[in-house]
């Protein structure tokens, strides 16, 4: 029986670039790609915001945890929703088959990127400001991340290079094989 290739799971705030970087990273590492937000929307037949509007932010988190627990992270790059870190079970599941990488984007940059905070489908308390959400989630991202990538001032290619270098320095064989080819 051959050993399953370890995957990579990207975590971080909405607007951190997990989906965009995830696609590029999956190509670079020759891994499959899964976007958990898209998997939620396909399964539920509605957008994240519609799920929140109908059942509240905690319902979206329940659905997200269930979807994440159904994803086999081996051999793929998984771009999670920003609230994935609220499910300890999902994070342990993802961490068992992948290296969890936190894309740490400064608050000011996220504010520039997120112009639709109230309608984007972000699982948060209705009265919670973006700054409060950032502070709350940052602690959780750091708790679950095996690697933290400081994304300040990096373009996509620089970010990809930094992620791959961090994976290699951690001993990730898929990243090392790709870098040597």
PyMOL commands that place a pseudoatom at each C-alpha (Angstrom):
pseudoatom trace, name=CA, resn=UNK, resi=1, chain=A, elem=C, hetatm=0, pos=[0.000, 0.000, 0.000]
pseudoatom trace, name=CA, resn=UNK, resi=2, chain=A, elem=C, hetatm=0, pos=[1.424, 3.387, -0.950]
pseudoatom trace, name=CA, resn=UNK, resi=3, chain=A, elem=C, hetatm=0, pos=[1.486, 6.261, 1.493]
pseudoatom trace, name=CA, resn=UNK, resi=4, chain=A, elem=C, hetatm=0, pos=[-1.031, 9.014, 0.800]
pseudoatom trace, name=CA, resn=UNK, resi=5, chain=A, elem=C, hetatm=0, pos=[0.475, 12.353, -0.123]
pseudoatom trace, name=CA, resn=UNK, resi=6, chain=A, elem=C, hetatm=0, pos=[0.053, 14.965, 2.562]
pseudoatom trace, name=CA, resn=UNK, resi=7, chain=A, elem=C, hetatm=0, pos=[-2.061, 17.911, 1.477]
pseudoatom trace, name=CA, resn=UNK, resi=8, chain=A, elem=C, hetatm=0, pos=[-2.043, 21.600, 2.303]
pseudoatom trace, name=CA, resn=UNK, resi=9, chain=A, elem=C, hetatm=0, pos=[-4.942, 23.402, 3.996]
pseudoatom trace, name=CA, resn=UNK, resi=10, chain=A, elem=C, hetatm=0, pos=[-5.118, 27.192, 3.765]
pseudoatom trace, name=CA, resn=UNK, resi=11, chain=A, elem=C, hetatm=0, pos=[-6.755, 29.145, 6.570]
pseudoatom trace, name=CA, resn=UNK, resi=12, chain=A, elem=C, hetatm=0, pos=[-7.155, 32.883, 7.090]
pseudoatom trace, name=CA, resn=UNK, resi=13, chain=A, elem=C, hetatm=0, pos=[-9.548, 35.772, 7.062]
pseudoatom trace, name=CA, resn=UNK, resi=14, chain=A, elem=C, hetatm=0, pos=[-12.015, 36.439, 4.267]
pseudoatom trace, name=CA, resn=UNK, resi=15, chain=A, elem=C, hetatm=0, pos=[-10.067, 38.325, 1.620]
pseudoatom trace, name=CA, resn=UNK, resi=16, chain=A, elem=C, hetatm=0, pos=[-6.745, 36.660, 2.493]
pseudoatom trace, name=CA, resn=UNK, resi=17, chain=A, elem=C, hetatm=0, pos=[-6.618, 35.023, -0.939]
pseudoatom trace, name=CA, resn=UNK, resi=18, chain=A, elem=C, hetatm=0, pos=[-7.069, 31.405, 0.104]
pseudoatom trace, name=CA, resn=UNK, resi=19, chain=A, elem=C, hetatm=0, pos=[-9.082, 30.432, -2.986]
pseudoatom trace, name=CA, resn=UNK, resi=20, chain=A, elem=C, hetatm=0, pos=[-6.909, 32.288, -5.489]
pseudoatom trace, name=CA, resn=UNK, resi=21, chain=A, elem=C, hetatm=0, pos=[-3.622, 31.165, -3.961]
pseudoatom trace, name=CA, resn=UNK, resi=22, chain=A, elem=C, hetatm=0, pos=[-5.015, 27.676, -3.423]
pseudoatom trace, name=CA, resn=UNK, resi=23, chain=A, elem=C, hetatm=0, pos=[-5.610, 27.123, -7.130]
pseudoatom trace, name=CA, resn=UNK, resi=24, chain=A, elem=C, hetatm=0, pos=[-2.100, 28.336, -7.990]
pseudoatom trace, name=CA, resn=UNK, resi=25, chain=A, elem=C, hetatm=0, pos=[-0.508, 26.301, -5.193]
pseudoatom trace, name=CA, resn=UNK, resi=26, chain=A, elem=C, hetatm=0, pos=[-2.343, 23.156, -6.291]
pseudoatom trace, name=CA, resn=UNK, resi=27, chain=A, elem=C, hetatm=0, pos=[-0.953, 23.612, -9.800]
pseudoatom trace, name=CA, resn=UNK, resi=28, chain=A, elem=C, hetatm=0, pos=[2.563, 24.208, -8.506]
pseudoatom trace, name=CA, resn=UNK, resi=29, chain=A, elem=C, hetatm=0, pos=[2.499, 21.168, -6.203]
pseudoatom trace, name=CA, resn=UNK, resi=30, chain=A, elem=C, hetatm=0, pos=[0.517, 18.945, -8.606]
pseudoatom trace, name=CA, resn=UNK, resi=31, chain=A, elem=C, hetatm=0, pos=[-2.233, 18.445, -6.038]
pseudoatom trace, name=CA, resn=UNK, resi=32, chain=A, elem=C, hetatm=0, pos=[-6.011, 18.435, -6.414]
pseudoatom trace, name=CA, resn=UNK, resi=33, chain=A, elem=C, hetatm=0, pos=[-7.872, 21.576, -5.261]
pseudoatom trace, name=CA, resn=UNK, resi=34, chain=A, elem=C, hetatm=0, pos=[-10.992, 21.935, -3.114]
pseudoatom trace, name=CA, resn=UNK, resi=35, chain=A, elem=C, hetatm=0, pos=[-12.662, 25.216, -2.151]
pseudoatom trace, name=CA, resn=UNK, resi=36, chain=A, elem=C, hetatm=0, pos=[-14.817, 24.485, 0.902]
pseudoatom trace, name=CA, resn=UNK, resi=37, chain=A, elem=C, hetatm=0, pos=[-16.981, 27.596, 0.433]
pseudoatom trace, name=CA, resn=UNK, resi=38, chain=A, elem=C, hetatm=0, pos=[-17.854, 26.400, -3.066]
pseudoatom trace, name=CA, resn=UNK, resi=39, chain=A, elem=C, hetatm=0, pos=[-18.495, 22.867, -1.755]
pseudoatom trace, name=CA, resn=UNK, resi=40, chain=A, elem=C, hetatm=0, pos=[-20.915, 24.321, 0.828]
pseudoatom trace, name=CA, resn=UNK, resi=41, chain=A, elem=C, hetatm=0, pos=[-22.775, 26.350, -1.807]
pseudoatom trace, name=CA, resn=UNK, resi=42, chain=A, elem=C, hetatm=0, pos=[-23.040, 23.390, -4.190]
pseudoatom trace, name=CA, resn=UNK, resi=43, chain=A, elem=C, hetatm=0, pos=[-24.262, 21.062, -1.444]
pseudoatom trace, name=CA, resn=UNK, resi=44, chain=A, elem=C, hetatm=0, pos=[-26.811, 23.551, -0.097]
pseudoatom trace, name=CA, resn=UNK, resi=45, chain=A, elem=C, hetatm=0, pos=[-27.886, 25.019, -3.452]
pseudoatom trace, name=CA, resn=UNK, resi=46, chain=A, elem=C, hetatm=0, pos=[-27.554, 28.580, -2.163]
pseudoatom trace, name=CA, resn=UNK, resi=47, chain=A, elem=C, hetatm=0, pos=[-24.929, 31.179, -1.393]
pseudoatom trace, name=CA, resn=UNK, resi=48, chain=A, elem=C, hetatm=0, pos=[-23.222, 31.561, 1.964]
pseudoatom trace, name=CA, resn=UNK, resi=49, chain=A, elem=C, hetatm=0, pos=[-25.142, 34.788, 2.575]
pseudoatom trace, name=CA, resn=UNK, resi=50, chain=A, elem=C, hetatm=0, pos=[-28.451, 33.052, 1.810]
pseudoatom trace, name=CA, resn=UNK, resi=51, chain=A, elem=C, hetatm=0, pos=[-27.566, 30.359, 4.361]
pseudoatom trace, name=CA, resn=UNK, resi=52, chain=A, elem=C, hetatm=0, pos=[-26.831, 33.045, 6.973]
pseudoatom trace, name=CA, resn=UNK, resi=53, chain=A, elem=C, hetatm=0, pos=[-30.008, 34.960, 6.114]
pseudoatom trace, name=CA, resn=UNK, resi=54, chain=A, elem=C, hetatm=0, pos=[-32.135, 31.809, 6.508]
pseudoatom trace, name=CA, resn=UNK, resi=55, chain=A, elem=C, hetatm=0, pos=[-30.495, 30.165, 9.517]
pseudoatom trace, name=CA, resn=UNK, resi=56, chain=A, elem=C, hetatm=0, pos=[-27.959, 32.542, 11.024]
pseudoatom trace, name=CA, resn=UNK, resi=57, chain=A, elem=C, hetatm=0, pos=[-24.179, 32.504, 11.247]
pseudoatom trace, name=CA, resn=UNK, resi=58, chain=A, elem=C, hetatm=0, pos=[-24.088, 29.498, 13.581]
pseudoatom trace, name=CA, resn=UNK, resi=59, chain=A, elem=C, hetatm=0, pos=[-25.998, 27.414, 11.012]
pseudoatom trace, name=CA, resn=UNK, resi=60, chain=A, elem=C, hetatm=0, pos=[-23.394, 28.263, 8.383]
pseudoatom trace, name=CA, resn=UNK, resi=61, chain=A, elem=C, hetatm=0, pos=[-20.650, 27.193, 10.790]
pseudoatom trace, name=CA, resn=UNK, resi=62, chain=A, elem=C, hetatm=0, pos=[-22.435, 23.851, 11.391]
pseudoatom trace, name=CA, resn=UNK, resi=63, chain=A, elem=C, hetatm=0, pos=[-22.730, 23.202, 7.662]
pseudoatom trace, name=CA, resn=UNK, resi=64, chain=A, elem=C, hetatm=0, pos=[-19.115, 24.252, 7.129]
pseudoatom trace, name=CA, resn=UNK, resi=65, chain=A, elem=C, hetatm=0, pos=[-17.871, 21.849, 9.817]
pseudoatom trace, name=CA, resn=UNK, resi=66, chain=A, elem=C, hetatm=0, pos=[-19.857, 19.001, 8.261]
pseudoatom trace, name=CA, resn=UNK, resi=67, chain=A, elem=C, hetatm=0, pos=[-18.503, 19.752, 4.774]
pseudoatom trace, name=CA, resn=UNK, resi=68, chain=A, elem=C, hetatm=0, pos=[-14.910, 19.998, 6.051]
pseudoatom trace, name=CA, resn=UNK, resi=69, chain=A, elem=C, hetatm=0, pos=[-15.210, 16.673, 7.872]
pseudoatom trace, name=CA, resn=UNK, resi=70, chain=A, elem=C, hetatm=0, pos=[-16.242, 15.123, 4.547]
pseudoatom trace, name=CA, resn=UNK, resi=71, chain=A, elem=C, hetatm=0, pos=[-13.161, 16.356, 2.674]
pseudoatom trace, name=CA, resn=UNK, resi=72, chain=A, elem=C, hetatm=0, pos=[-10.151, 14.048, 2.486]
pseudoatom trace, name=CA, resn=UNK, resi=73, chain=A, elem=C, hetatm=0, pos=[-7.246, 16.527, 2.660]
pseudoatom trace, name=CA, resn=UNK, resi=74, chain=A, elem=C, hetatm=0, pos=[-4.623, 14.028, 1.470]
pseudoatom trace, name=CA, resn=UNK, resi=75, chain=A, elem=C, hetatm=0, pos=[-3.206, 14.898, -1.934]
pseudoatom trace, name=CA, resn=UNK, resi=76, chain=A, elem=C, hetatm=0, pos=[-5.039, 18.202, -2.247]
pseudoatom trace, name=CA, resn=UNK, resi=77, chain=A, elem=C, hetatm=0, pos=[-4.926, 21.859, -1.427]
pseudoatom trace, name=CA, resn=UNK, resi=78, chain=A, elem=C, hetatm=0, pos=[-7.990, 22.819, 0.601]
pseudoatom trace, name=CA, resn=UNK, resi=79, chain=A, elem=C, hetatm=0, pos=[-9.018, 26.479, 0.696]
pseudoatom trace, name=CA, resn=UNK, resi=80, chain=A, elem=C, hetatm=0, pos=[-11.248, 26.813, 3.744]
pseudoatom trace, name=CA, resn=UNK, resi=81, chain=A, elem=C, hetatm=0, pos=[-13.822, 29.393, 4.595]
pseudoatom trace, name=CA, resn=UNK, resi=82, chain=A, elem=C, hetatm=0, pos=[-12.632, 31.979, 7.092]
pseudoatom trace, name=CA, resn=UNK, resi=83, chain=A, elem=C, hetatm=0, pos=[-14.698, 30.430, 9.874]
pseudoatom trace, name=CA, resn=UNK, resi=84, chain=A, elem=C, hetatm=0, pos=[-13.349, 26.882, 9.530]
pseudoatom trace, name=CA, resn=UNK, resi=85, chain=A, elem=C, hetatm=0, pos=[-11.325, 27.409, 12.699]
pseudoatom trace, name=CA, resn=UNK, resi=86, chain=A, elem=C, hetatm=0, pos=[-14.466, 27.443, 14.851]
pseudoatom trace, name=CA, resn=UNK, resi=87, chain=A, elem=C, hetatm=0, pos=[-14.708, 23.654, 14.478]
pseudoatom trace, name=CA, resn=UNK, resi=88, chain=A, elem=C, hetatm=0, pos=[-12.017, 21.876, 16.469]
pseudoatom trace, name=CA, resn=UNK, resi=89, chain=A, elem=C, hetatm=0, pos=[-13.083, 18.533, 14.979]
pseudoatom trace, name=CA, resn=UNK, resi=90, chain=A, elem=C, hetatm=0, pos=[-12.771, 19.827, 11.407]
pseudoatom trace, name=CA, resn=UNK, resi=91, chain=A, elem=C, hetatm=0, pos=[-9.376, 21.396, 12.072]
pseudoatom trace, name=CA, resn=UNK, resi=92, chain=A, elem=C, hetatm=0, pos=[-8.039, 18.192, 13.676]
pseudoatom trace, name=CA, resn=UNK, resi=93, chain=A, elem=C, hetatm=0, pos=[-9.374, 16.229, 10.685]
pseudoatom trace, name=CA, resn=UNK, resi=94, chain=A, elem=C, hetatm=0, pos=[-7.689, 18.550, 8.185]
pseudoatom trace, name=CA, resn=UNK, resi=95, chain=A, elem=C, hetatm=0, pos=[-4.465, 18.639, 10.205]
pseudoatom trace, name=CA, resn=UNK, resi=96, chain=A, elem=C, hetatm=0, pos=[-4.272, 14.832, 10.214]
pseudoatom trace, name=CA, resn=UNK, resi=97, chain=A, elem=C, hetatm=0, pos=[-3.912, 14.726, 6.424]
pseudoatom trace, name=CA, resn=UNK, resi=98, chain=A, elem=C, hetatm=0, pos=[-2.480, 18.110, 5.519]
pseudoatom trace, name=CA, resn=UNK, resi=99, chain=A, elem=C, hetatm=0, pos=[-0.216, 20.898, 6.670]
pseudoatom trace, name=CA, resn=UNK, resi=100, chain=A, elem=C, hetatm=0, pos=[-2.338, 23.810, 7.854]
pseudoatom trace, name=CA, resn=UNK, resi=101, chain=A, elem=C, hetatm=0, pos=[-1.016, 27.121, 6.537]
pseudoatom trace, name=CA, resn=UNK, resi=102, chain=A, elem=C, hetatm=0, pos=[-2.294, 30.433, 7.899]
pseudoatom trace, name=CA, resn=UNK, resi=103, chain=A, elem=C, hetatm=0, pos=[-2.242, 33.266, 5.353]
pseudoatom trace, name=CA, resn=UNK, resi=104, chain=A, elem=C, hetatm=0, pos=[-1.692, 36.195, 7.713]
pseudoatom trace, name=CA, resn=UNK, resi=105, chain=A, elem=C, hetatm=0, pos=[-2.808, 39.372, 5.940]
pseudoatom trace, name=CA, resn=UNK, resi=106, chain=A, elem=C, hetatm=0, pos=[-2.710, 42.686, 7.834]
pseudoatom trace, name=CA, resn=UNK, resi=107, chain=A, elem=C, hetatm=0, pos=[-6.045, 44.149, 8.892]
pseudoatom trace, name=CA, resn=UNK, resi=108, chain=A, elem=C, hetatm=0, pos=[-5.580, 47.307, 6.801]
pseudoatom trace, name=CA, resn=UNK, resi=109, chain=A, elem=C, hetatm=0, pos=[-5.049, 45.229, 3.645]
pseudoatom trace, name=CA, resn=UNK, resi=110, chain=A, elem=C, hetatm=0, pos=[-8.104, 43.085, 4.380]
pseudoatom trace, name=CA, resn=UNK, resi=111, chain=A, elem=C, hetatm=0, pos=[-10.201, 46.253, 4.832]
pseudoatom trace, name=CA, resn=UNK, resi=112, chain=A, elem=C, hetatm=0, pos=[-9.121, 47.378, 1.350]
pseudoatom trace, name=CA, resn=UNK, resi=113, chain=A, elem=C, hetatm=0, pos=[-10.011, 43.994, -0.161]
pseudoatom trace, name=CA, resn=UNK, resi=114, chain=A, elem=C, hetatm=0, pos=[-13.359, 43.454, 1.613]
pseudoatom trace, name=CA, resn=UNK, resi=115, chain=A, elem=C, hetatm=0, pos=[-15.856, 46.000, 0.366]
pseudoatom trace, name=CA, resn=UNK, resi=116, chain=A, elem=C, hetatm=0, pos=[-18.944, 43.810, 0.840]
pseudoatom trace, name=CA, resn=UNK, resi=117, chain=A, elem=C, hetatm=0, pos=[-18.592, 42.876, 4.537]
pseudoatom trace, name=CA, resn=UNK, resi=118, chain=A, elem=C, hetatm=0, pos=[-22.335, 42.919, 5.212]
pseudoatom trace, name=CA, resn=UNK, resi=119, chain=A, elem=C, hetatm=0, pos=[-23.307, 40.802, 2.183]
pseudoatom trace, name=CA, resn=UNK, resi=120, chain=A, elem=C, hetatm=0, pos=[-20.290, 38.527, 1.583]
pseudoatom trace, name=CA, resn=UNK, resi=121, chain=A, elem=C, hetatm=0, pos=[-21.551, 35.585, 3.614]
pseudoatom trace, name=CA, resn=UNK, resi=122, chain=A, elem=C, hetatm=0, pos=[-19.133, 35.926, 6.516]
pseudoatom trace, name=CA, resn=UNK, resi=123, chain=A, elem=C, hetatm=0, pos=[-20.117, 33.774, 9.520]
pseudoatom trace, name=CA, resn=UNK, resi=124, chain=A, elem=C, hetatm=0, pos=[-20.116, 36.356, 12.308]
pseudoatom trace, name=CA, resn=UNK, resi=125, chain=A, elem=C, hetatm=0, pos=[-22.364, 37.762, 14.978]
pseudoatom trace, name=CA, resn=UNK, resi=126, chain=A, elem=C, hetatm=0, pos=[-24.656, 40.392, 13.405]
pseudoatom trace, name=CA, resn=UNK, resi=127, chain=A, elem=C, hetatm=0, pos=[-23.249, 43.261, 15.488]
pseudoatom trace, name=CA, resn=UNK, resi=128, chain=A, elem=C, hetatm=0, pos=[-19.601, 42.155, 15.178]
pseudoatom trace, name=CA, resn=UNK, resi=129, chain=A, elem=C, hetatm=0, pos=[-17.281, 44.624, 13.477]
pseudoatom trace, name=CA, resn=UNK, resi=130, chain=A, elem=C, hetatm=0, pos=[-14.608, 43.481, 11.056]
pseudoatom trace, name=CA, resn=UNK, resi=131, chain=A, elem=C, hetatm=0, pos=[-11.923, 44.522, 13.550]
pseudoatom trace, name=CA, resn=UNK, resi=132, chain=A, elem=C, hetatm=0, pos=[-13.534, 42.437, 16.316]
pseudoatom trace, name=CA, resn=UNK, resi=133, chain=A, elem=C, hetatm=0, pos=[-13.849, 39.460, 13.998]
pseudoatom trace, name=CA, resn=UNK, resi=134, chain=A, elem=C, hetatm=0, pos=[-10.198, 39.838, 12.968]
pseudoatom trace, name=CA, resn=UNK, resi=135, chain=A, elem=C, hetatm=0, pos=[-9.018, 39.856, 16.607]
pseudoatom trace, name=CA, resn=UNK, resi=136, chain=A, elem=C, hetatm=0, pos=[-11.193, 36.868, 17.524]
pseudoatom trace, name=CA, resn=UNK, resi=137, chain=A, elem=C, hetatm=0, pos=[-10.158, 34.739, 14.572]
pseudoatom trace, name=CA, resn=UNK, resi=138, chain=A, elem=C, hetatm=0, pos=[-6.454, 35.623, 14.611]
pseudoatom trace, name=CA, resn=UNK, resi=139, chain=A, elem=C, hetatm=0, pos=[-6.022, 33.744, 17.899]
pseudoatom trace, name=CA, resn=UNK, resi=140, chain=A, elem=C, hetatm=0, pos=[-7.725, 30.677, 16.404]
pseudoatom trace, name=CA, resn=UNK, resi=141, chain=A, elem=C, hetatm=0, pos=[-5.757, 30.777, 13.145]
pseudoatom trace, name=CA, resn=UNK, resi=142, chain=A, elem=C, hetatm=0, pos=[-2.523, 30.844, 15.136]
pseudoatom trace, name=CA, resn=UNK, resi=143, chain=A, elem=C, hetatm=0, pos=[-3.706, 27.955, 17.323]
pseudoatom trace, name=CA, resn=UNK, resi=144, chain=A, elem=C, hetatm=0, pos=[-4.344, 25.621, 14.404]
pseudoatom trace, name=CA, resn=UNK, resi=145, chain=A, elem=C, hetatm=0, pos=[-1.642, 26.656, 11.929]
pseudoatom trace, name=CA, resn=UNK, resi=146, chain=A, elem=C, hetatm=0, pos=[1.433, 24.518, 11.462]
pseudoatom trace, name=CA, resn=UNK, resi=147, chain=A, elem=C, hetatm=0, pos=[2.857, 27.377, 9.369]
pseudoatom trace, name=CA, resn=UNK, resi=148, chain=A, elem=C, hetatm=0, pos=[2.109, 31.107, 9.434]
pseudoatom trace, name=CA, resn=UNK, resi=149, chain=A, elem=C, hetatm=0, pos=[2.903, 33.050, 6.282]
pseudoatom trace, name=CA, resn=UNK, resi=150, chain=A, elem=C, hetatm=0, pos=[3.227, 36.819, 6.655]
pseudoatom trace, name=CA, resn=UNK, resi=151, chain=A, elem=C, hetatm=0, pos=[1.543, 38.046, 3.471]
pseudoatom trace, name=CA, resn=UNK, resi=152, chain=A, elem=C, hetatm=0, pos=[2.253, 41.763, 3.954]
pseudoatom trace, name=CA, resn=UNK, resi=153, chain=A, elem=C, hetatm=0, pos=[3.448, 43.317, 0.704]
pseudoatom trace, name=CA, resn=UNK, resi=154, chain=A, elem=C, hetatm=0, pos=[3.680, 40.040, -1.217]
pseudoatom trace, name=CA, resn=UNK, resi=155, chain=A, elem=C, hetatm=0, pos=[2.458, 39.464, -4.752]
pseudoatom trace, name=CA, resn=UNK, resi=156, chain=A, elem=C, hetatm=0, pos=[0.976, 36.094, -5.710]
pseudoatom trace, name=CA, resn=UNK, resi=157, chain=A, elem=C, hetatm=0, pos=[4.214, 34.577, -7.012]
pseudoatom trace, name=CA, resn=UNK, resi=158, chain=A, elem=C, hetatm=0, pos=[6.161, 35.766, -3.964]
pseudoatom trace, name=CA, resn=UNK, resi=159, chain=A, elem=C, hetatm=0, pos=[3.491, 34.311, -1.696]
pseudoatom trace, name=CA, resn=UNK, resi=160, chain=A, elem=C, hetatm=0, pos=[3.566, 30.979, -3.538]
pseudoatom trace, name=CA, resn=UNK, resi=161, chain=A, elem=C, hetatm=0, pos=[7.373, 30.886, -3.289]
pseudoatom trace, name=CA, resn=UNK, resi=162, chain=A, elem=C, hetatm=0, pos=[7.179, 31.627, 0.445]
pseudoatom trace, name=CA, resn=UNK, resi=163, chain=A, elem=C, hetatm=0, pos=[4.583, 28.898, 1.066]
pseudoatom trace, name=CA, resn=UNK, resi=164, chain=A, elem=C, hetatm=0, pos=[6.567, 26.291, -0.896]
pseudoatom trace, name=CA, resn=UNK, resi=165, chain=A, elem=C, hetatm=0, pos=[9.820, 27.267, 0.880]
pseudoatom trace, name=CA, resn=UNK, resi=166, chain=A, elem=C, hetatm=0, pos=[8.093, 26.976, 4.282]
pseudoatom trace, name=CA, resn=UNK, resi=167, chain=A, elem=C, hetatm=0, pos=[6.690, 23.564, 3.366]
pseudoatom trace, name=CA, resn=UNK, resi=168, chain=A, elem=C, hetatm=0, pos=[10.121, 22.390, 2.211]
pseudoatom trace, name=CA, resn=UNK, resi=169, chain=A, elem=C, hetatm=0, pos=[11.798, 23.641, 5.384]
pseudoatom trace, name=CA, resn=UNK, resi=170, chain=A, elem=C, hetatm=0, pos=[9.182, 21.693, 7.332]
pseudoatom trace, name=CA, resn=UNK, resi=171, chain=A, elem=C, hetatm=0, pos=[10.076, 18.556, 5.401]
pseudoatom trace, name=CA, resn=UNK, resi=172, chain=A, elem=C, hetatm=0, pos=[7.012, 18.329, 3.151]
pseudoatom trace, name=CA, resn=UNK, resi=173, chain=A, elem=C, hetatm=0, pos=[7.959, 15.781, 0.507]
pseudoatom trace, name=CA, resn=UNK, resi=174, chain=A, elem=C, hetatm=0, pos=[5.405, 16.923, -2.108]
pseudoatom trace, name=CA, resn=UNK, resi=175, chain=A, elem=C, hetatm=0, pos=[6.782, 20.461, -2.012]
pseudoatom trace, name=CA, resn=UNK, resi=176, chain=A, elem=C, hetatm=0, pos=[10.377, 19.212, -2.137]
pseudoatom trace, name=CA, resn=UNK, resi=177, chain=A, elem=C, hetatm=0, pos=[9.648, 16.955, -5.152]
pseudoatom trace, name=CA, resn=UNK, resi=178, chain=A, elem=C, hetatm=0, pos=[8.034, 19.846, -6.990]
pseudoatom trace, name=CA, resn=UNK, resi=179, chain=A, elem=C, hetatm=0, pos=[10.860, 22.281, -6.232]
pseudoatom trace, name=CA, resn=UNK, resi=180, chain=A, elem=C, hetatm=0, pos=[13.488, 19.844, -7.502]
pseudoatom trace, name=CA, resn=UNK, resi=181, chain=A, elem=C, hetatm=0, pos=[11.743, 19.168, -10.836]
for i in range(1, 181): cmd.bond("trace and resi %d" % i, "trace and resi %d" % (i + 1))
show_as sticks, trace
zoom trace
